[in-house]
Amino acid sequence: MQTLSSAHRHGWNSISRIILALLAMPSLAMAADDGLPRLGLSPAEPQVRSATPSIPFGINPAESKEFVLDFHGYLLLPATVGVHDRISVPRTDATGTITDPPTMTQGGTVLHTPPLMAQDLRSFEYTGAVPTPWGQLNFIYGNKTVSGTVIMAASTFSDAAGYYNIPAQLGVNDAFITVNATKYFGFPLQLYVGAYTGRYGAMGAYDAGRYATPLIARTNSIGETITTGYKIGEFFLVLEEGLGGQLGRPPIGLMPAGWNDFADANVGATFVGHVHLGLAYGGLGRLGLHYLAAWTQDDQVASGLVPNGQITVLGADAQVTAGRYGHLYLGVAHTQAKDAATVSGAIEILNARGGPELIAQYLGPNSNGNGSLTTFGAQYDLSVARLVFGQLYTGMSPDVLVSLFTVGTSVSSDDKDYNGVFKVKLGGEATYLMKSWLGVSERFDHVRLHGADSKQAFSIMTTRLLFHTGWRSRDEFALHYSYFQNGSGILAKTGFPPGSGPDANPDRHVFTLSGTFWW
């Protein structure tokens, strides 16, 4: 679909193909020409946690027998403020003495930036409804056979930051070499070597989906990935294998601090291996099977002798791209953790990096890293204009875009307080593109963090007014308003490191002015 849309629009197949074309290497473009279906996302595609826009993302990288330099980028720049009523009830100490009575100089309305809201990037509660900053620069040098890629990224911008947060300045985030050996072997064969992310269970056609979260797993490692395939009539069988580790682990004696992103010295050197098998039919659909295993068997940890830790994931998914009838994704995954406290962030499950965050977010502190997650997800995207007019629709006229999406997970844990917990989030969005320069969008999200417990649930209603310089422009400016309806058990995370507390009363009203640009 080649029309304008919101900064959070996901899953439109034709637009995502253009996103792929912009940020993929020349060798990837060659592989696409060879018809090799994709089982995961390219590490060169935007890794922004907020949804990427579904507007044409640029032109194909140059293909050349000679070595050439290619440069692409992506910017998402939101200014966000939360509005809430001041808590006017005086707080008292154990003796009943008022410790901080309200004063005459305090107004009834408070403003927070960033907003106080239940939208932690590394937890299940994250929806992406409120955009977060992201900048990404892709430098590619090579030809259609071999190329090197360096990606620099940041999740904040220093001029506007209230303090200098080193972990948010990611620097060189990915660096890898790509080889397209198709012409040497006579069948599609592609190789990555280097440090990069792998994202499997992408709910969008070529992106991570409306929640910007891979459903099955994400890998963060240095190593290799090999993808090959074999065509049988209209069917294409695809096989992918990968193996990697990490460049380093937190050394013994390292104290968790802001500058090191509160690194845990109790995690060991971790390795991750993965195998994926896919079967695609023409351009209509794909079935995929995924197996990933991350493990550590390290004796150099701060806590001394510890059992070997392991996290394994078995998943299956299906994508159907039905032309005028839209794009559908369905996926399931089962994650098994065994003594996972020492497994590092080489693997990421539903935004939780490694065993420590899997324990904190899902399995519970008394689980000893033992338990499992059974996860499902679905997303459906439809263009009403394309449905009605079919191939006559060119994307240069008004349209209505509709999207439905959901993710849920059931927890089994050795921690009785977390065992049996069911988490689910679901939502929908409708976008009316009325002019080449103007659109409006309405999105609804509902998140339940503990099954039927309404105290641990919240809803978000988001309205957006969208501005562009043309139907196929590479820019978007948006005014957002999000209304949060929070259960009494919902708290925002504050402090450093962030944590929930009784004073973290989340905002109800969040306003955002965002600009997005890509090249």
N, C-alpha and C positions, 0 to 999 in steps of 0.2 A: 504494500500500500504506500503510495507516494503522495501523502497529504500531510499537512501540519497536524500537530496533536499536542497533548500536554507533556510537560517535562517528565512525567512519570509514566508515559505510555509504553507498553511492552507488547511483544509477541506478534507484531504484524510481519508476516513472512517476507514480503518483498522489500520492506524498509530495512529489516534486519540483514538481508543479503547485502544491502548497500553499506550498512555499518561494518559488516565483515570485510567488504572490499576496501574500505578506507584504512582500517587499522591492521589488516593482515599483511604479511610479508609478500613479496613477489612470488616466492615459492608456494605460499598458500594459495595465491590466485591461480597458479598453474595447477595445483592439486584440485581446485574446484573445477577447472576446465576439464580435468581428467574424470570428473564425475564421482570423486571419492566422498561419500557421505560422512558427516561429522558425528562423533559419539560424545563429544564434550565441547566446551568453548575454547577458542584459541586464546592463549595467554596475552596476545596482542590486543584483544578487544577490551573496551573500557571496563575497569574493575570498580567503578563507582558503586557505592552501596545504594545510592538512590537510583531510581530507574532512569535509563537513558531515553532520550526522545525518539519517537518513531517518525523522524523527518529524514529525507535523503541525506546521507552522511558524507557524500563526496563522490569522487570518481575512483576508478580502479587504479592501484599503483602501477607505475610504468613497468612493463616487462622488457627485459633487455638481456642480450647475450653478454654485454659488457657490464661492469660493476657501476652502479649508480647509487646516489643518495636519495632517500625518501624520508619525508618528515610529516608527521601528523600529530594532532592534539585534540584534547577535549577539555572544556572548562564548564563547571557548574558553580555558580557564584550566588548563593542565597544569603540575604540579610533577614534574620528571623527574630521575632520578639514574642514572648509569652506574657499574657495579661491575666492578672488574678486579683482577688480581693485580699487585702491584708488580714492575717489572722489577728483579730483584736482581743482575743482572750488572754489575759496576762498569765505568764508561766510562773510557777512557784517552785521553791526547793523543798527538801524533805521536812523542814520546820514550818512550812506554810508561808514563808516570807516571799513576797512578790519580787522576782529577780529582774524582770525587764518589762515594767509597765509601759503601755503605749504613751507617747508624748504628743503634745499639740502640734509638733512639726511633722508628724507622720500622716501621710494621706491615706485614704481608704483603698487606693488602687496601687498595685505594685507591678513593675515591669522587669522581666527576666530575659537576658540574652547570654547564653543560649536558653531557650525555654526549659522549664521544669516539666518534663513529660516522660511517660513510660515508653521510650523509644531507644533503648540501649542497643547499639549495633551488634553486640556479641551475645544477644539473648533471643529467645523465641518471640518476645513482645515486639520486636522491630517489624515495621510494615513498609517503611519508605514513603509513607504518605506526606511527611514533611521532609523536604530535600535537605541534604547535608553537603558541605563543600567538597569539591573534588577537582583536582587538576592533573592532567596526564599528558606527557610528551613522549611520542614514539619516534626514535631515531633508527632508521633501517638502512643498511648499506649492503649491497649485493646484487645478484642477478636472479633469473628465474630458476637457477639450480641451487645456489647456496647464498645465504644471507645471514647477517648478524643484526640482532635487534637489542637496543637498550631502551628501557622504559623508565622515565623519571616521573614520580608522582608525589602528591601531597593531599592530605585531607584537611588542611587549614592553610591560611595565607597570613604570613607574619605581620604585615602592615595593619591588619584588622584584629589580630589576636590580642586578648587581654594579657596573655603571658606567653612566653616562648615554650612551646610544647614540642620537645625534640621528637618523640615517637610519631607525631602527626606530620613531620617533615620526612617523608619516606625516602627521599633521595633516589638512588638507583634501585628501583623496586624489582625489576626483572632484567635479566641479561641472558640471551640464549642465541644459539646458532641453529638455523633451519636448513635441512638438506632435502631437496625434492629429487629422488633418485629414479623417478618413473621412467625416464628415457633410457636408463642403463639396464633396467630389469624387465621392461616390457609390460609391467603392471604397476598400479599405483603404489608407491612406497615413499613415506615421508618420515623424517627423523628430526626430533628436537634434542639438543644437548645444551644444558645450562641450568640456570636458576629461574623458575617460573611457576605460575600457579596452574593447577588443573581443576576444572569445574565440571562436575558430572551431575546430571539431573537438572538440566536447564529447562525451566518451564516455558520460557519463550522460544520462538523458532530458532534464534541464534543468540539469545541472551539469557540471563539467569532467571527471568520472570518478574512478575509484578512486585514480589517481595525481595527481589535482588539477592536471593539466597539459593544456591544449588541444593536441590532436594536430597540428593544421595550423599555427596561428599565433595569437599574441596581439598586439594593437596597443595602444600607450600614447601617446595623442596628443590634441591639441585640434583640433577641426574639426567635420565634419558626417557624419551617416549617415542615409540615406533608405531606407525599406523600403516596398514596395508589393506588391500581389498581385492575381491575377485567378482567380476560381473558374470551373471548367468541369466541371459535374456534380459527381462525387465527388472530382475532382482540384482541386488548388490550386497555381497557378504563382506563385512568390515571387521577387522581384528586390530585391537590396539593393546599395547603392553607398555608398562612404565615402571621404573625403579628409581628411587632417589633417597637422599638423606638430607642433612642440613650442614651448613658450613661450620657451625659451632653450637655449643650448648652453654647455658649459664654456668660459669665456673664456681667451684666450691668457695664459699666465703662471700659471694656476691650478695649484697643486700638489696632487696626489692626497692626500687625508687622510680621516680617519674622519668628520669633520663633513660632508664632501660626498660620502660613500659612495665615496671613491676615484675621483672622476670623471676621465675621460680627456680632456684638452684637445685631443687629436688627432682626435676625432670632429667631423664637420661638422654644420651645420644639415640635419636629415633630414626628409623628407616620406614619407608612406605613403598609397597609394591602394589600394582593394580593391573587387572586384565579386563578388557571390555570386548563384547561381541555384539555386532549389530547386523540387522537385515533390513535393507531399504528396498522400497518398490517405486521405481521411477522417481518422480518428484512429489509423490502423494503421501508417503508415510515412512516411518522407521520404527523398528522394535529394537530394544537394547537390553543387554544383560551386563551387570557391572559387579566386579568383586575388587575390594580394596582391603589391604591389611597393613596397619602401622604397628610397629613393635619396638621395644627397647630391651636390651639385655646388658646394661651398663653398671659397672661397680663404682664408678666415679661420681657419686651423688652425695649431697650434703648429709642425708639422713643415714648413710652407711649402707649396709646390706639390705637390699629390697628385692622383692620378687620381680621377675620379668613382667613387663606390662604389655598389653595388646588391645587394639581396637580393630575389629573387622567389620566390614560393611558388605552386604549382599543386596543388590537392587535390581529392579526391572522397570523400564519405562517405555512409553509409546508416544509418538508424535504423528498427527494426521494433519496435513496441509491440503485442505479440500477446495482450494481456489476461492470461488465466490462464497463458499459456505464457511470460510474462516479457518482458524488454526486451533487444534485441540491437543493438549498434553495431559497424559495420565502417568503417574509414577508411584512406586512403593519402594521402601527400603527397610532393611532390618540391620541395626547396629548393635554389635555385641561388645561389651567392655569387660576385660578381665584384668584386675589389678592395674587399672589404667592411670593411676595417679602420676606415674612417672613417664607417660607418653607425652611428647612435646606437641607443639602446634604444627608439626609436619602434616597433620591431618586435622580437618575442621568439619564438624558435624552441626548442621543447623545453626551456623554462626558461632558455635563454641569451639575455641581452638584447643586441641589436645585434651588429655585426661583431666587436668585441674579444672578447666572451664566446663567440661562435660559434667564433672561432679558438682560444681557450683550451680550450674543452670538446670540440670536435669536429674542426676542420680542421687544427690544429697550428700552431706558431709560424713554421714555414718555408713556409706556404702562401700568404703574402701576401694572405690573404683570398679565395683562389680555391678553389672546390670545390663539392660538393653533398651533400645528405642525401636518401636515399630511405627514407621512414618508413611504417610500418604500425601499426595498433592495433585491438584488438577488446575488447569487454566484453559479458558476458551476465549478467543478473540474474534470479533466479527466486524466487518465494514458493511453497513447497511446499503450504501451506494453501490458497492461492488456486488452485493447480493442481488440487488434489483437490476442493475445494468450489465453485469458480467464484464466481458472484455471491452465493452464500449466505455467503461469508466476509466479515465486516464489519471485520476488524482488531481485534476486541475479545476475542480468544482466542489460545491459543498458536500458534506458527508456527515454521518453519525457513526461514531465508533463505540462499540460495546465490548466490555471485558468482564468476565467472572473468574474468580480465583479463590483457592483455599489450600491450606496446609494444616495437617494435624499429626500429632505423635502421641503414642501411648508408652508410658514409662514402666519398666519392670526393674526394681532395684532392691538391693540388700538393705537399704535404709527404709524402714517401715513407714516413715513419714512421707516418703516420695514414691513408694511402690504403689502402682495402680493409678498414678496421676495421668490425666488425659488433658493435653493442651491442643487447642484448635484456634485458627484464625481464618476468616473468610471475608470476602468483599466483592464489590462490583463498582464499575465506573462507566459513565456514559459521557461522551465528548461530542459536542456539536460544533462543526467547523463551518461557520456561516460565510466567512469572507477569506480572501487570500491572506489577510493580515489580522484576522480576529477569530477567536474561538472561545468557547466556554465549556467547562468540565465540572462534573459532580461525581465525587467518589465517596463510598461508604466502606469502613473497615470495622470489624468486630473481632475482639481477641479475648479468649478465655484461657487463663493460665492454670486453672485448677478445675477442670470439668464443669460441674453444675454450680460451683460456688460463685455466685454473682458478685461477691465482694472482691474477687480476684479477676474481674473482667472489666473491659472498657471498650468504648466505641468512639470512632472518629468520623465526623462529617467534614469533607473538604470540598470547597468550591474554588475554582480557578478561572481567572480571566486571562486569556492567552493572546499574545501579540507576536507577529512575525513580519518580515519584510517581503514575504511572497509565499506562494504555495510550496515551493521547494527550497526555501531559504535554509541556511545553515545556522540560523540564530533563533532564539526564542526568549521572550521576556514574559514573565507571568506574575500576577498578583494572586496569592493564595490566602484563604482563610480556613483554618481548621478548628472545629469545635470538639473538645474532648469531654465525653461523659464517663467519669471514672468511678469504679466501685470503691467502697471504703477501704479495701485492702490494697489498692493500687498506690504505690509510692514512686516518685521519681528518684533517680540516683544523683547524689551530690557528693562533694568532697573530692579528695585526691589521695588514694585511688577512689573512684566513685563507689558509693554504697548507699543503700536505702536506709532512711531514718525517719523518725516521727516528724521532723521538720520539713521533709521533702514532699510537701503538699503540692501535687501537680497542678499546672495551669489548665484552665478550661479553654482559653482563647489563644490561638497562635496565629500570628500574621507573618507572611513571608513575601518579600520581593526578590525574585530570582532572575538571573540572566544565564543563558546557556549558549555556548558557541563551540563549533568544531570545524576542523579543517583536515 
